[in-house]
Amino acid sequence: MLALEAAVQANPEDSVAWQTLGQTHADSDEDGRAIACLRRAVSSDPHNLDALLALGVSYTNELDQSRALQH
């Protein structure tokens, strides 16, 4: 995970790096952190479909139905 954090620090506009970090947090059941990273991925690239899907899943896990449906 440290390598991923270094990657987003080195290039904070890298949507794929944010997505990967977010997915890593989601895989560790840290959905709050996953949402923060995935939102950053989507803000960097609104067409990152994998990040949008993962964001919807994380919102579902956090029982935020309205935001989950948006993604």
N, C-alpha and C positions, 0 to 999 in steps of 0.2 A: 504494500500500500504506500510505502514511503516513496517509491519510484513514481507512482501516479501523482502523489502530492507535489513532487518536484516538477513533474511535467506540466501541471496546471500553473504552478508558480512561474515557470520559465516562459510559458505562453498562455496567459490567462484567457485568450480568445479561442483556444483550441476546443471546439465543441466535442470532438471525439474523446479527448482526454477527460473532460468533465463528465461525459457520459460513462466512460469506463470507471472512473472513480465513483460515480453515483451508483452504478450497477454493483460495484464491489461492496459499497455500504449496504445496498439492498440485500445482497446475498448474505450479509452478516446480520440481517434483521435490524438494521439501523435506518429505518425508513425516514426519520426526520432529517438525518444527514444526507441520505440518498436524494430526497426531494430538493434540498438546497443545491446539490451538485447538478442534478438533472435540470432544474430550472435554469441554472447558469448555462448548461449545454444548449438548451432550447433558446435562450436569449442570444447566444452566440450564433446559432444556426437554427432558425425556426422550421427548417425543412428536415431536421434530423429526426427521422421517423422512429428510429430505435429508441432515442431519448424520450420522445413523446410517449411511446408505448410504455417504457419503463416508468415514466412519471405517472401515467395513469394507474399502473399496478401499485406503485408506492402509495398513491392517494387512496386507492382501494384498501390497502393494508392498514392505513391510518383512519379508515372509516369516514373519509371525506368524499361522500358520494357525488356531490355536485362538481367538485374539481376533477374527480376521476372520470366523470362523463365528458367533461370538456376535452380530455386528452385521449 
